[in-house]
Amino acid sequence: MADEQVSLINLLVIIGLLLFAGFLAGSESALTSLSRLLIEEIVEVKPKYQKKFQRLLENPARYLNVLLLVRKGCELTATVFVADYAILRDDNNGFVLAGVVLLMLAISYVVVGVGPRTLGKQHAVKWARPAINTADLLAKLLGPLTNLLIAIGNALTPGRGFKSGPFASEAEFRDLVDQASESGFVEESEREMIHSVFDLGETLVRELMVPRTEMVWIESGKTLRQGLSLALRSGFTRIPVIAENLDNVIGIAYVKDLAKRVHEHHEAEQNENVEEHLRKATFVPETKTAADLLKEMQADQIHMAIVVDEYGGTAGLITIEDILEEIVGEIADEYDDETEEIEWLGQDRARISTRLHVEDFAQEFKSEFSPDEVADVDTIGGLIAKQLGRVPIPGSTITVPGWKLTAERPAGRRHRIITVLAERTTQVSEVSDHL
């Protein structure tokens, strides 16, 4: 009779431990599901919970860690009680322990894992009040023990530990966003944007910059008329100004400054140089993270920065749009459609894509190139840039055997040339990139 009473008490203790563990699992799920908006709604109805929820927002790990600790303790204790009871009833300890493990695994998965967590998410607001009361009480009683165990775990773990425990991390948030996307709560494009925001902190400026080979720039000795002409043809409103070479950027020319000066003093168009109307250039190292640069650009109201390499030379340039594109994706306009590689406009004229391979051009247009002319280039766009010695802009022309090639159409935010007008000619090879 006494054994039956003990068995009944053990059974009640086991059931109580598992139910409490399930409640703690549901509480953890409910508290992690609460947004600030939902917390404000709860506090508005029950103002007495304001301080507790405020502490939760300020230090969620303090509550989540202790809930996890007590839940694990309840599950393990219940398993020990079941194993002790089973071993006393059967001498075949090996099979008994294996059966206990399987039984408790199934019970814990359903009673502690799936069920309460689902209910906690579905009824987060209702569950939140008893959850925060329990978590607050346990945190006061067991908070020091939890911090000690976390400190011991961090000391035993190789590498850098987490002061508040590894239970609330960026990886968990990313996984939560992925789950929300799979469930249809978050659009795929929104999911990618959220991930891109996190990646921005690890992305270096050199990965996003416009390389020096694709920069559009102007010499300091050019007149305001030439500067405005270059701006109108290239489509850029801010152009780096260089001295003797591209590694010596002395400032940035703003189209609105040049246009204002010419509008107010017409004679300045020919009599003044762009170097007289410069704004200070901002220089950043190529190893700087995009997230840090974006903060600086916003704080200092900077739109463009010159990127320098480890030797102080110009590696490229970066604009605030380059960084934003890393988050929202490619920013295209209504003109960015697909272009045919070759479109004949007549017997002696054709519009070709800058992506057309030089060998295909030579075959189709019966033109021959020397090995030096096509060395290190694959496309017509690369050929034009090589002969010009700079990035082609609309109106830039070169002459190849039998044909004159004129850069025609820019596209995209970076205004890259995508089409070239080819016209039959018998003139001697020449290059033109007049401003």
Backbone torsions as a table, in degrees:
resi	resn	phi	psi	omega
1	MET	NA	-41.1	178.6
2	ALA	-64.6	-39.5	178.5
3	ASP	-62.5	-37.9	179.6
4	GLU	-65.7	-38.3	178.6
5	GLN	-65.6	-41.5	177.7
6	VAL	-62.1	-43.7	-179.8
7	SER	-61.6	-41.0	179.7
8	LEU	-65.5	-41.8	178.6
9	ILE	-63.2	-44.8	177.6
10	ASN	-57.9	-42.9	-179.7
11	LEU	-62.8	-42.4	179.6
12	LEU	-65.4	-39.2	177.9
13	VAL	-63.5	-43.8	179.8
14	ILE	-61.1	-45.7	-179.9
15	ILE	-63.6	-42.0	179.6
16	GLY	-63.2	-42.4	179.0
17	LEU	-63.1	-43.4	-178.5
18	LEU	-67.7	-40.4	179.2
19	LEU	-65.8	-40.8	178.8
20	PHE	-66.2	-39.1	176.5
21	ALA	-62.5	-39.3	177.0
22	GLY	-64.6	-40.1	176.9
23	PHE	-62.2	-41.1	178.6
24	LEU	-65.4	-39.1	177.7
25	ALA	-64.1	-42.9	176.6
26	GLY	-65.0	-36.0	178.2
27	SER	-64.8	-43.6	177.9
28	GLU	-61.0	-43.1	179.7
29	SER	-65.2	-41.3	-178.8
30	ALA	-66.4	-44.5	-177.5
31	LEU	-66.7	-36.4	178.6
32	THR	-74.7	-17.6	179.8
33	SER	-88.0	-11.7	-176.5
34	LEU	-75.8	129.8	171.6
35	SER	-93.8	167.7	177.8
36	ARG	-60.6	-34.3	-179.8
37	LEU	-65.5	-43.5	179.3
38	LEU	-65.9	-38.2	178.2
39	ILE	-63.5	-39.7	177.7
40	GLU	-62.6	-37.2	178.4
41	GLU	-66.2	-40.8	179.3
42	ILE	-64.8	-46.1	-177.9
43	VAL	-65.4	-33.3	179.4
44	GLU	-64.3	-36.8	178.4
45	VAL	-80.3	-41.1	-178.9
46	LYS	-123.1	84.8	-176.5
47	PRO	-60.2	-24.4	-177.2
48	LYS	-65.5	-15.7	-179.9
49	TYR	-88.8	0.3	-173.1
50	GLN	-59.7	-47.1	-177.2
51	LYS	-65.0	-40.6	-178.6
52	LYS	-65.2	-45.5	179.6
53	PHE	-69.5	-30.5	176.8
54	GLN	-64.6	-42.0	176.2
55	ARG	-64.5	-34.9	177.3
56	LEU	-63.3	-43.7	179.8
57	LEU	-66.1	-36.4	-178.0
58	GLU	-74.9	-33.4	-177.2
59	ASN	-146.9	73.4	-177.7
60	PRO	-63.3	-31.1	-178.1
61	ALA	-61.7	-31.7	-179.4
62	ARG	-59.3	-37.1	-178.9
63	TYR	-86.9	-43.5	-176.6
64	LEU	-66.1	-37.6	-179.3
65	ASN	-65.3	-42.8	-178.2
66	VAL	-71.8	-33.7	174.3
67	LEU	-62.1	-42.0	178.4
68	LEU	-64.6	-43.0	-178.7
69	LEU	-61.1	-49.8	-177.5
70	VAL	-67.8	-37.9	178.6
71	ARG	-61.8	-46.2	177.8
72	LYS	-61.6	-39.5	178.5
73	GLY	-62.1	-42.3	178.9
74	CYS	-64.0	-43.9	-179.4
75	GLU	-63.9	-44.9	-178.9
76	LEU	-67.2	-39.9	178.8
77	THR	-63.8	-43.6	177.7
78	ALA	-61.6	-39.2	178.6
79	THR	-64.4	-40.1	179.0
80	VAL	-64.6	-41.5	178.6
81	PHE	-62.4	-43.5	179.5
82	VAL	-65.4	-42.8	179.6
83	ALA	-63.8	-41.9	179.7
84	ASP	-62.6	-43.9	179.7
85	TYR	-64.7	-41.9	-177.5
86	ALA	-68.8	-39.0	-178.9
87	ILE	-65.6	-37.2	178.9
88	LEU	-67.0	-24.1	-177.6
89	ARG	-94.8	-10.2	-176.3
90	ASP	-145.8	138.0	-178.6
91	ASP	-84.3	-18.3	-178.2
92	ASN	-82.9	78.8	-170.2
93	ASN	-61.5	-36.3	-177.2
94	GLY	-60.6	-51.3	-179.7
95	PHE	-68.6	-34.3	180.0
96	VAL	-64.0	-47.0	179.9
97	LEU	-63.0	-40.1	177.6
98	ALA	-62.5	-41.4	177.8
99	GLY	-65.0	-39.6	178.7
100	VAL	-63.1	-42.9	179.9
101	VAL	-60.3	-47.1	-179.4
102	LEU	-64.9	-42.2	-179.5
103	LEU	-63.5	-48.1	-178.0
104	MET	-69.6	-31.3	176.3
105	LEU	-62.8	-44.7	179.8
106	ALA	-66.3	-44.2	-179.2
107	ILE	-65.0	-44.8	-179.6
108	SER	-63.2	-38.9	-178.5
109	TYR	-62.8	-41.3	-176.9
110	VAL	-84.1	-51.2	-172.3
111	VAL	-76.1	-35.9	-177.0
112	VAL	-101.4	-34.0	-173.7
113	GLY	-88.2	-79.0	-169.5
114	VAL	-66.5	-55.4	-173.3
115	GLY	-57.6	-62.9	-177.0
116	PRO	-61.8	-37.8	-179.6
117	ARG	-64.1	-40.8	178.3
118	THR	-64.2	-45.6	179.2
119	LEU	-64.0	-37.8	179.3
120	GLY	-61.7	-39.1	178.3
121	LYS	-73.6	-40.2	-177.6
122	GLN	-69.3	-34.4	-176.6
123	HIS	-124.4	50.6	-175.0
124	ALA	-59.9	-40.3	-176.8
125	VAL	-67.0	-45.3	-179.7
126	LYS	-67.9	-38.4	-176.9
127	TRP	-76.0	-21.4	-171.1
128	ALA	-64.1	-37.7	-175.8
129	ARG	-66.0	-53.1	176.0
130	PRO	-65.4	-29.6	179.8
131	ALA	-65.7	-45.3	-177.7
132	ILE	-70.3	-32.9	176.1
133	ASN	-63.9	-46.5	-179.6
134	THR	-65.4	-45.9	-178.6
135	ALA	-63.6	-39.0	-179.9
136	ASP	-65.5	-41.5	178.7
137	LEU	-65.7	-46.4	179.9
138	LEU	-65.2	-35.7	179.7
139	ALA	-64.8	-36.9	178.4
140	LYS	-69.0	-37.8	-176.9
141	LEU	-80.5	-42.0	-171.3
142	LEU	-114.9	5.0	-178.7
143	GLY	-55.1	-49.1	178.6
144	PRO	-59.5	-38.5	178.7
145	LEU	-64.5	-41.4	178.9
146	THR	-62.1	-45.6	179.5
147	ASN	-61.9	-38.2	178.8
148	LEU	-64.4	-44.9	-179.4
149	LEU	-64.9	-38.0	177.7
150	ILE	-65.3	-40.7	178.3
151	ALA	-63.2	-41.3	177.6
152	ILE	-64.6	-42.7	179.1
153	GLY	-62.4	-41.2	178.0
154	ASN	-66.3	-35.4	179.7
155	ALA	-68.1	-34.3	-179.0
156	LEU	-83.9	-17.8	-177.3
157	THR	-88.3	129.8	176.9
158	PRO	-63.0	147.0	178.6
159	GLY	86.7	-170.2	-175.4
160	ARG	-80.2	131.0	179.5
161	GLY	-89.4	-177.8	179.3
162	PHE	-117.3	124.5	-176.1
163	LYS	-59.9	-38.8	-177.6
164	SER	-99.5	11.9	180.0
165	GLY	89.8	152.6	-175.0
166	PRO	-88.1	39.2	-172.5
167	PHE	-106.6	-5.7	176.3
168	ALA	-138.4	100.3	-172.5
169	SER	-134.9	172.4	177.0
170	GLU	-61.3	-38.5	-178.9
171	ALA	-61.2	-40.6	179.2
172	GLU	-65.8	-39.3	179.2
173	PHE	-66.1	-42.4	177.2
174	ARG	-59.1	-43.2	-180.0
175	ASP	-64.4	-37.8	177.7
176	LEU	-63.3	-40.8	177.6
177	VAL	-64.1	-41.0	178.0
178	ASP	-61.9	-42.0	178.7
179	GLN	-65.0	-40.1	178.5
180	ALA	-64.1	-35.9	178.0
181	SER	-68.0	-41.9	179.2
182	GLU	-65.1	-30.8	-179.9
183	SER	-84.1	-8.3	178.4
184	GLY	90.8	2.8	178.9
185	PHE	-76.8	-25.6	-179.3
186	VAL	-126.1	131.7	178.3
187	GLU	-67.2	153.9	-179.8
188	GLU	-59.8	-40.2	179.2
189	SER	-64.9	-36.7	178.1
190	GLU	-68.6	-38.8	177.8
191	ARG	-60.7	-44.3	179.7
192	GLU	-64.6	-37.4	179.3
193	MET	-65.4	-41.2	179.7
194	ILE	-64.2	-43.9	177.6
195	HIS	-63.3	-37.3	-179.5
196	SER	-65.2	-35.0	177.9
197	VAL	-62.0	-42.8	177.3
198	PHE	-65.7	-41.2	-178.0
199	ASP	-66.2	-23.7	-176.6
200	LEU	-60.1	-30.3	179.5
201	GLY	-72.1	-14.8	179.7
202	GLU	-111.1	-2.5	-178.4
203	THR	-90.2	128.0	-179.8
204	LEU	-86.3	154.7	-178.4
205	VAL	-58.9	-38.1	-176.7
206	ARG	-63.9	-18.8	178.2
207	GLU	-79.2	-19.7	-176.0
208	LEU	-111.5	-15.5	-172.1
209	MET	-69.5	159.9	168.2
210	VAL	-81.9	116.4	-176.7
211	PRO	-63.9	157.5	-175.6
212	ARG	-58.4	-29.1	179.9
213	THR	-68.1	-17.4	-179.0
214	GLU	-110.9	5.6	-179.9
215	MET	-75.5	141.9	170.5
216	VAL	-101.6	124.4	-176.5
217	TRP	-140.3	172.0	-179.9
218	ILE	-140.8	146.0	179.1
219	GLU	-74.5	149.2	-176.3
220	SER	-63.5	-25.5	-176.7
221	GLY	-83.9	-1.2	180.0
222	LYS	-72.1	149.8	-179.7
223	THR	-78.4	168.2	178.0
224	LEU	-62.3	-35.0	178.7
225	ARG	-63.2	-43.7	178.8
226	GLN	-66.4	-36.9	177.8
227	GLY	-64.6	-43.8	178.2
228	LEU	-66.7	-37.7	178.2
229	SER	-61.9	-44.7	178.8
230	LEU	-63.0	-41.6	-179.6
231	ALA	-63.5	-43.3	-179.3
232	LEU	-66.7	-39.9	-178.4
233	ARG	-74.4	-35.5	-177.9
234	SER	-85.3	-27.2	-179.3
235	GLY	89.5	3.2	-179.3
236	PHE	-95.8	141.8	179.8
237	THR	-98.8	-9.7	176.8
238	ARG	-132.8	124.8	-174.7
239	ILE	-130.0	126.4	176.4
240	PRO	-63.8	141.6	178.5
241	VAL	-111.8	129.6	-176.1
242	ILE	-114.0	160.6	175.4
243	ALA	-94.6	-108.7	-176.7
244	GLU	-76.5	-26.9	178.3
245	ASN	-155.7	176.5	-174.8
246	LEU	-68.2	-19.1	178.1
247	ASP	-79.2	-2.4	179.4
248	ASN	-122.6	76.4	177.4
249	VAL	-82.9	121.6	-174.6
250	ILE	-101.3	-7.0	179.7
251	GLY	166.8	-176.2	179.9
252	ILE	-122.2	129.8	176.4
253	ALA	-93.8	123.2	177.6
254	TYR	-97.6	129.7	-178.0
255	VAL	-58.1	-39.1	-177.5
256	LYS	-65.9	-30.3	176.9
257	ASP	-69.6	-43.2	-179.6
258	LEU	-67.0	-42.7	-179.0
259	ALA	-65.7	-39.0	178.9
260	LYS	-63.8	-41.0	-179.7
261	ARG	-65.8	-43.7	-179.7
262	VAL	-67.1	-37.0	179.9
263	HIS	-65.6	-40.0	-178.0
264	GLU	-81.4	-29.4	-179.3
265	HIS	-137.5	94.3	-174.2
266	HIS	-60.9	-33.1	-177.7
267	GLU	-68.0	-19.6	-178.9
268	ALA	-67.8	-19.8	-178.6
269	GLU	-56.6	-38.0	-178.9
270	GLN	-105.9	-22.4	-171.5
271	ASN	-94.9	-16.3	-177.0
272	GLU	-116.8	149.8	-179.3
273	ASN	-101.4	159.8	-177.7
274	VAL	-64.8	-27.5	-178.3
275	GLU	-65.9	-15.2	178.4
276	GLU	-83.3	-7.1	-175.9
277	HIS	-134.1	53.9	-177.0
278	LEU	-100.4	157.4	167.9
279	ARG	-114.1	154.4	-176.0
280	LYS	-62.3	136.2	177.7
281	ALA	-88.8	143.3	176.4
282	THR	-101.9	131.3	-178.2
283	PHE	-113.9	135.1	179.5
284	VAL	-132.8	147.0	177.0
285	PRO	-73.1	149.6	-177.7
286	GLU	-69.9	-14.4	-179.3
287	THR	-91.1	1.8	179.0
288	LYS	-71.8	145.9	178.7
289	THR	-78.6	149.7	-178.5
290	ALA	-64.4	-35.4	-179.7
291	ALA	-63.8	-44.0	179.4
292	ASP	-65.1	-40.8	-179.9
293	LEU	-65.8	-39.9	179.5
294	LEU	-60.7	-41.4	177.9
295	LYS	-62.2	-43.5	-179.8
296	GLU	-65.2	-41.4	-179.2
297	MET	-64.6	-38.8	178.1
298	GLN	-68.0	-43.4	-177.2
299	ALA	-67.8	-40.8	-176.4
300	ASP	-95.4	1.6	-179.5
301	GLN	56.1	50.5	178.5
302	ILE	-104.6	134.0	-179.8
303	HIS	-100.4	-30.8	-175.4
304	MET	-137.1	144.3	177.2
305	ALA	-136.8	144.8	176.2
306	ILE	-89.4	127.6	-178.1
307	VAL	-94.0	128.6	-179.2
308	VAL	-115.0	148.6	178.7
309	ASP	-88.2	-173.4	-175.3
310	GLU	-66.8	-18.3	179.9
311	TYR	-97.2	1.8	179.4
312	GLY	89.1	0.3	178.3
313	GLY	-81.3	162.3	-179.9
314	THR	-75.6	118.4	178.4
315	ALA	-94.2	-25.3	-178.9
316	GLY	164.5	-162.2	175.3
317	LEU	-140.2	158.5	-179.7
318	ILE	-140.2	141.2	177.7
319	THR	-116.8	167.2	-179.3
320	ILE	-65.5	-27.7	177.2
321	GLU	-68.0	-33.6	177.1
322	ASP	-59.7	-39.8	-179.9
323	ILE	-72.8	-41.7	179.7
324	LEU	-63.9	-34.3	177.7
325	GLU	-62.5	-30.3	178.0
326	GLU	-65.1	-25.4	179.4
327	ILE	-90.9	-51.0	-172.5
328	VAL	-94.4	-8.9	-178.3
329	GLY	95.3	-178.3	-176.5
330	GLU	-58.9	129.9	176.5
331	ILE	-97.9	105.4	-177.8
332	ALA	-107.6	169.8	175.4
333	ASP	-123.9	-177.4	-173.5
334	GLU	-70.2	-9.1	-178.8
335	TYR	-96.3	-3.3	-174.2
336	ASP	-85.9	65.5	175.7
337	ASP	-101.3	173.6	-179.6
338	GLU	-71.6	141.1	-178.5
339	THR	-114.9	134.5	176.0
340	GLU	-67.4	146.2	-178.2
341	GLU	-66.7	-37.4	178.1
342	ILE	-138.5	124.9	175.9
343	GLU	-129.5	107.6	-178.2
344	TRP	-75.1	127.3	178.5
345	LEU	-102.2	-6.2	-178.5
346	GLY	170.7	-174.9	-177.9
347	GLN	-68.5	-32.4	-175.4
348	ASP	-115.3	9.9	-179.3
349	ARG	-138.1	142.6	178.2
350	ALA	-152.5	149.9	174.1
351	ARG	-105.3	125.2	-175.6
352	ILE	-124.6	155.3	177.8
353	SER	-81.4	145.0	176.8
354	THR	-66.9	-15.1	178.4
355	ARG	-84.1	-4.4	-179.9
356	LEU	-63.6	129.9	-178.5
357	HIS	-68.5	142.6	-177.1
358	VAL	-61.9	-33.1	178.3
359	GLU	-67.4	-40.0	177.5
360	ASP	-66.3	-38.0	176.6
361	PHE	-62.7	-46.8	-179.0
362	ALA	-59.9	-39.0	-178.8
363	GLN	-72.1	-43.4	-176.0
364	GLU	-73.7	-36.3	-174.3
365	PHE	-103.7	9.8	177.0
366	LYS	52.6	48.0	-179.5
367	SER	-117.6	146.3	-178.8
368	GLU	-118.6	135.7	179.0
369	PHE	-115.2	145.3	173.5
370	SER	-79.6	156.6	179.2
371	PRO	-55.8	-34.7	-179.6
372	ASP	-68.4	-34.6	-177.4
373	GLU	-65.1	-37.3	-174.4
374	VAL	-106.0	11.1	178.9
375	ALA	-65.5	131.7	176.0
376	ASP	68.4	14.6	175.1
377	VAL	-129.5	149.9	-179.8
378	ASP	-118.1	-31.1	-173.3
379	THR	-116.4	167.2	176.6
380	ILE	-63.3	-37.9	177.2
381	GLY	-61.0	-41.9	177.6
382	GLY	-66.8	-35.1	178.9
383	LEU	-65.0	-43.2	179.9
384	ILE	-64.5	-45.1	-179.5
385	ALA	-62.2	-37.6	-179.2
386	LYS	-66.2	-45.6	-177.9
387	GLN	-70.3	-34.1	178.3
388	LEU	-74.5	-31.0	-175.3
389	GLY	80.1	13.9	179.4
390	ARG	-162.4	174.9	-179.6
391	VAL	-69.1	128.8	178.6
392	PRO	-69.8	145.0	174.5
393	ILE	-126.6	165.2	-179.8
394	PRO	-52.1	128.7	-179.2
395	GLY	100.8	-16.5	177.0
396	SER	-65.8	133.9	-176.9
397	THR	-130.2	149.0	168.8
398	ILE	-136.9	160.8	177.5
399	THR	-120.4	127.7	175.6
400	VAL	-115.8	166.8	-177.1
401	PRO	-49.6	109.2	175.1
402	GLY	90.8	-10.4	-174.2
403	TRP	-143.3	146.8	170.5
404	LYS	-106.6	128.2	-177.6
405	LEU	-109.7	124.3	-179.0
406	THR	-119.1	121.2	176.3
407	ALA	-61.9	128.9	-167.5
408	GLU	-117.1	-58.2	-166.9
409	ARG	-124.3	120.5	174.6
410	PRO	-89.6	159.9	177.7
411	ALA	-153.6	160.3	178.4
412	GLY	79.8	168.9	-178.1
413	ARG	-65.3	-28.9	-179.7
414	ARG	-89.8	3.2	172.9
415	HIS	56.1	43.2	175.9
416	ARG	-76.0	141.3	177.5
417	ILE	-68.7	129.6	178.9
418	ILE	-117.0	-16.4	177.6
419	THR	-131.9	151.2	-179.6
420	VAL	-132.1	137.7	177.0
421	LEU	-94.3	120.0	179.3
422	ALA	-102.3	124.9	-179.9
423	GLU	-126.7	132.9	-178.5
424	ARG	-66.1	137.0	-179.1
425	THR	-151.5	159.9	176.0
426	THR	-118.2	13.6	-177.5
427	GLN	-73.9	162.1	176.3
428	VAL	-71.3	146.7	-177.2
429	SER	-54.4	133.7	178.0
430	GLU	-150.9	164.7	180.0
431	VAL	-125.9	137.0	178.1
432	SER	-137.2	125.2	176.2
433	ASP	-141.6	45.1	-174.3
434	HIS	-64.4	149.8	175.5
435	LEU	-99.9	NA	NA
